Amino acid sequence: MYLTPEIKTALRKKRGVLNLTKGEAADQLGINRLTYGRLESPERNEKVRQSTYERITLWLAQDY
């Protein structure tokens, strides 16, 4: 499963609104900070596990 450009933009936007570092956002998602950095990158399109995809979409759906 791949993240869409819209999801990647939403990750960056929410992280900015919450004033989180990539490491802090990764901690909230329960993933490695290096993995998070690769996922947020607009140039890279890496495959993610179903569980990681679900964590991301649930985190994005939460109110900030």
KAHU-V983294 format. One record per run of one state. SS is the DSSP state (H for helix, E for strand, L for the rest). FROM is the first residue (numbers start at 1). LEN is the number of residues. If there is no record, write none. Layout:
BEGIN
ss = [SS:SS]
from = [FROM:FROM]
len = [LEN:LEN]
END
This chain:
BEGIN
ss = [L:E:L:H:L:H:L:H:L:E:L:H:L]
from = [1:2:3:5:18:22:30:33:41:47:48:50:62]
len = [1:1:2:13:4:8:3:8:6:1:2:12:3]
END
